[in-house]
Amino acid sequence: MKDVKSILDEAQEMMDMAVIYLEETLAHIRAGKADVRLLDGIRVDSYGSMVPINNVAAVTTPDARSIAIKPWDRSMFKVIEKAIIDSSLGIMPENNGEIIRIGIPPLTEERRKQLSKQCKNESETAKVSIRNARREAIDALKKAVKEGLAEDAQKGGEEKLQKIHDKYIKKIDEMLEKKEIEIMKV
């Protein structure tokens, strides 16, 4: 039989995972300013294996509107450039032979609204994960009652679980609000 604390810890761990997932997802949504994490999903072929760009080059943001990529091996220039062009970033890199620059253009009003909608969808997915974790924990508490857990302990566990749930939902709402402000800022 599981005790209340272990059930709550398990649920909280699942909720943490949902928040981490959302943080990662929101970081990859371009908000009109340069962030090296925009390139995280892009893989390049390096000596027969697909690796992230930051494994074959130094990636920096010299200013708020550009990303600089300095490959450690000259032969990687074309490979990196092609990977960026083929990616879903939708930005054309500039190569001067020394460094590859990616200029982050300002977002149009329509694109801002699309990104905002995408952020809302991602946050809703994270909220669903949190609700699922709560539901699974409630089911586990009910099962524990059948195995001999006191009903008072179950009720107390459910109250604590609801407080944890509310805290995580609030955290997701705050993350979404912060990202929307970042996207809508001109």
Secondary structure, DSSP 8 states (H G I E B T S, - for coil): ---HHHHHHHHHHHHHHHHHHHHHHHHTS--SS--GGGGTT-EEEETTEEEEGGGTEEEEEEETTEEEEEESSTTHHHHHHHHHHHSTT----EE-SS-EEEE-----HHHHHHHHHHHHHHHHHHHHHHHHHHHHHHHHHHHHHHTT--HHHHHHHHHHHHHHHHHHHHHHHHHHHHHHHHHH--
